[in-house]
Amino acid sequence: MKVPAAKPFFSEEDIRSILSEIGTSLRTGTLTLGPNVKKFEDMFAEYTGVKHAVAVNSGTASLEIPLRYFDVKDMEVIVPTNTFVASANTVYFAGGKPVLADIREDTLCLDPEDMKRRITSKTKGVIVVHLAGLIPPQMKEIREICNDKNLFLIEDAAQAHGASMDGKKAGSLSDAGSFSFFPTKPMTTGEGGMVTTDNSNLDKFARSLRHHGIEGRDNYPRFGYNWRMSDINAIIGIHQLQHLDAFVKERNEIAKKYSKLLSRIKSARVIQVPPNIVHSYYKFAVILPFETANLQRALKEKYEIETSFLYYPPVHLQPIYQTHFGYKAGMLPVSEDVLKRMICLPIFIGITDEQINYVVESLEKEMPV
C-alpha cells in the first residue's frame, strides 16, 4: 500500500468549476491581477478577520514584503531555527540579519525565553512560526515581549491556514501574517502566497512592491519586484478557501485517529494542543526517544510510506548559515536534540482509515525492541 506524505485535494465538482472559470479567464484575457485576485483577497481577509489581504506569487514573497516595510536593513530579526530556510532567508534578502532562536520541546515552536535572551539594541522584530499548523501556546507572551520592546511581530503562517487561538485566526494575531499556498499546504493555489494585516500603509506598500514598486499609473517611487499572483492561481484559491474549515476539521479527525492508535506505542509522544487552539495539522508530528532517519528510510523502502522531518537539519545547521553567520552545532541544543527524534506521519484530505492503520502498524513493526 503506497501512502504519500501529503497531497492536495480537489473534488470532481471543484475541478469542473475551476476549469470552467479558467476557461473564462483565458477567453477574456484577464490572467493577472484581475477580478479573481481581488475576490480571493477579499474572501481571505474576511476569513482571517483582518482589514487587508494582498495576494502574491509565493509564501517567500509574503514574508519579505512586511520585512521590507518594517525596514530591517542592517538590523536583526529573531527567527526560530525550526522552520523552512525561507523564513530566515527573507530577513537576509530584506537587508537584515536573521538571529536564530531555540524552540520548546513540547511544541517544537519558538521558545519565548530563548527569544528574550537574543534581543539586543539592534533587534527590530520577530518572526514567529506556526509550525505544522500550531499557533504557539505562548503566542500571547511572545506578543507582549514584542510590545514591551517595541518590536514588530510577523506570523509565518505558511502551514497554519484555518488555525486559530481564542477564536482568532492565524494571520490576525500580529502586525502581519504570511501564508504560502504550496501544493502540500492545508489549502493551495498551486503556487502563491498572501500577506494579511490591519495596517493600511503596509497594505499599500505590499501592493506597490509586488508590482515593481508602482503607485498609480506609470509612477515608480520605489524599487519593486514581479511578485504578482495570476488570476488562474486565484481561481484555485477561491475554491480551496471555501472548503478550508472542512479541510481543517478533517485533518483534526485524522490527528485524533493517529493519537488513539499511537497510544499503543508507549515511547511515542504527540504534541498536546490546548483547548483554546485549533491546530490546522499541516503535518502530524511524533516525537520518539531515538533518531528517526533510519526509521523513515525503512518505512519508505519496506512499506512505501512517505514520512518527513519538520525540520532537520534546522536552519542554524544548514551550510550557508554556518559559513555566512558562524552558527555551529551545540548553539541551539533543544532543536538539535528533538528535531532528529521526530517523524511526520502522512496526513492529507482523503487518507483512509486503512492507510492510517497501516502507517501505525508499520511504525510499530520497525520500532526498536
N, C-alpha and C positions, 0 to 999 in steps of 0.2 A: 504494500500500500504506500503510494507516494503522498507525502504531506509537505507542502511548501511552507515556508516560514510566514509568508504573508502574500496577499494578492488583493487587488481592488474588486469591488462588487458592483455590477450593473444588472438590473433586471432586464428581461427582454423588452418589457414595455418602455423602460427608460432608454434602452438602446434605440428603439424605433423613434422615440420622440427626439432624442439627441441628434440622430442622423437627419431627421426631417428639418430640425432647426438649423443645423449646419448647412443643409442644402439652401435654406432661405438666405443665410449669411453669404454663401457663395454667390447666389444669384444677385443679391443686392450689392455685393462688393464691400460690405461693412465688416472687414476682417480684423480690425484692431481699434481699440478704444471706441468701440461702438456701443449701441444701446444695451447689449447683453453684459458688457463690462460694468456699466453703470448699474444695471439691475442687480448684478451679483454683488457689487459693493454695497448697495442699499440694503439688500437682504442680509448680508453678512454683518453689517453694522447693527441692524435691528436685532439679529440673533444674538450677537455678542453683548449687546447692551452698551454700545459706545456711540458717540456722535458721528465718527468718521471711520471709513474703511477704504483703503487705497489698494487696488489690485496691481500686482507686479508680476514679473516673469519667473521669480524663484523665491524660495524662503531666504536664501542668502541676501538677495536684494532687499527683502523686507526687514532684515536686521541692519544692513549697512545704512539704509536711509535714515532711521532715527539716530544712529550713531553720528552721522554727518550733521544732522540737525542740531544735536547737542554739542557739536564741535569738540571732539575728543582729541584733536591734533596735539601731539606732544604731552598728552595726559594719559592716565591709567584707567582701565576699566576692569573690574573684577568679574571673572567668568569661572564657573565650576569646571574642573578638569574632566569630569564625566559628562561629555557631550560630544556631538559630532564636531569635527575640527572647524567647520564653517563658523560656528558660534564665536570662536576666538579669532579666526582669520579676519572676520569683518571688522574687528577692532583695529587690527593692523592696517587693513585696506583703507580705513577711515582716518588713518594717521596717528592712531593711539597705540598704547602698549597694553596687550592683554596680560592681566595678572591672574594666574590660575590659583583657584582655591580648592580645598578638600571638600569631601561630602560626608554625610551621615550614613552610617552603615544600615540603619533601619529604613531609610527612604531612598538611598542612592542619589539624593538631591543635595544641593548646596547646604553646607553647614554654616549657619549664621555666626557661630563663634569663630570659626576659621576666617570667615569673611571679614569680621571686625578686626582681626589681627593683621589683615593685609591692607587696611585703609591707611593711606598716607596723605600728605599735603597735596599730592599730585592726583589723587583719586577723583575722577569726575563722575563715575556712575557704576552701576552693577547690572549685569545680565543674569537673571535667574532662569534656569531651565526647568520646565515642567517635564521631567524625564519620564519617558514611556507613557506619558499622559497623566502623570500625577502632579497636581499642584502641591508644592511642598507644604506639609502641615505647618511649618514655621514661616509661612508667607507673610503673615502679619508682622512678625518680629523683623523679618528682612525689610519690609516696607518702613517700619518705624525707625530702624537704623539708618536707612537712606534719608528719611525725612530729617532726622536729627543732624545728620552730617551734610545736609543739602546736596545729596547725590541723586541723579536721575536713576530710575529703575525701569528696565526693559524686560518684558516677559518673552523668552524664547518659547513660544507655544507651538512649535513646529510639529509636536507629537500630541497636542492636547486639545484638538478640536472637540468641542462639546463637553469638556471637563469643566467643573465648577467648584467653588468654595462658598459656603453660606449662600447659595443661590445665585452667586455672581459668576459669570462665565470667564474662563481663561481668555486673556486678551483685554480684560476690562479692569484688571487689578493693579495697574501700574501706569506709568507715563506713556508707554507704548507697548503694543503687543505685536509679535511677529509670528506669522503662520507660513507653513510650507504645504503645498498640495501635491507633493511627490506621490507616485502611484501606490506606495505601501502605507501611506498615512490613513488615519481614520476616515478622511474624505479626500478626494483627489480632483484635480483638473488636468491630469497628465503631467504637466509641469506648471508651476506658478507659485505665487505667494500673496500675502495680504498684510498690510500694516493697519493696526487698529489703534485709535486714540480719541480722546476728548479734546485734544489740543488743536484748535483751528489753524494755528500757524504751522504746526507740524504737518497737518493735512495739506495745506497749500504748498509747503516745501516739497512734500513727497510727490505730489502731482507734477511739480516742476522738474524735480530731479529724475523721475522715471522717463521723462520725455526730453532729454538733452538739456535740461535747465530752462525750458521755455516758460515764459509768462505772457499771457495774452496771445497775440498773433505775431510771429516772426520777431520776437523780442527775447533775447537770451542773456539775462543778468548774471547767470552763474554757469559753471561747468556742470554738465549732467551726463546721463547715460541712456542707452536704449534698454530700459527695464520695463517696457510696456507688456501688458497681458493681451493676448489676442481674444477676439470675440468667440472663437471656437473653444478656447480653454474655458472662457467664462460660461458658455452654454453647458459644458460638462459640470462645472462647479455649481451652477444653479440647481441642476438635478440632484447632485450629490448632497448639497446642503439641505434640500427638502427631506432627505432621509437621515440626516445626521443623528438626531435624537434616537431614532430607531436603531441605527448602527451602534451607538454607544450603549444602548440598553442591551443589545445582543452581545456585545463584547463583554459586558459585565456578567451576563449569564454564563458565557464561556469561562470567564475567570472563576466564577463560583464552582463550576463543574471541575475545573482543574484543581482548585483548592481542596475540594472534598476528596478527590482521588489521591492527591498528593499527601493527604494526612496519613496515608499508609506508610509513607517514607519518613521515618522519624527525624532523619537528619536534614530534610528539605525544609527551607523556610521561604515563605512568600511575604511580600510587602503588605503590611497591615494598613488599611485605608480608614481614616477616621470617618465617623458618620456624617460630618458636615462637608465632606468632599466627595464629588463624583469623579471617578477615575475614567479616562477615555480608553485605557488599555490598548494603546498603540502596540505595546509589547507586554508579554506576560513573563515577568522575571522570577526566577527561582534561585535562591542562594544556597549553596552546598558547602560542606566543610573541606572540599578539595578543589584543585584546579580542574576546569571543565573542558579544556581544549581536546583532550583525548576522548572524552565522553561525546562531545559534539561530533568528532570525526567518526566515532563508532556508530552513532545514530544515523549519520548520513550514509555511510558505507554499507552497514548491515541492514538497515531498516528503511532507507530512503526518506528519512525525516530531516528536514532542514531546520536548524536552530541558529542562534546567533549570540554574540556578546552585546552588551549595551553599557559602556564601550570599553574594549580592551585591545591594544593599549590605550590608556587615557591620553588626553591631549598633551600633558606635560612630558610623556614618554615618547611622543612622536619625534622622529629625527629632526624635523625642521624647528621644533620648539626647543630641542636640546642644543642644536647648533646656533640658533639665532638668539635665543633668550637665556641659555645657560641652565635650563632645567636638568635635573639629574634624578636617578632612581633614589628613593628614600625621602624625597622632599614633601610628598603628599601621601603619607603611609596608609591612610584608610582606603583611599581609592586603589592604591597598588595592591592591597591585600584582597579586598572584597570583590573587585571587578573581575578578577581572573577566576573567582569561585562562583560566578553566576552564569546562568544559562537562560536564554529567552526561548520559550516553547512556542510552537506555531499558534497563531491566533489571527483569524480573518472571518469576515461575514460568510456564512455558509459552511464552515467547518462542521463536520458531523460528529455525533456522539461516538460513533465507531472510530473515527480518526482520533478524537480526544483520548478514548480508552487505549487505543493502540500506542499513542505517544507515551502515556504514563506507564503502560505495561512494558514498553521497550526501555524506557528510562530505568525502571526497576530492575530489569534483567542486566543492565550494564552498570548498576551501582556496585562499587567495591564491597567485598564481604567484610 
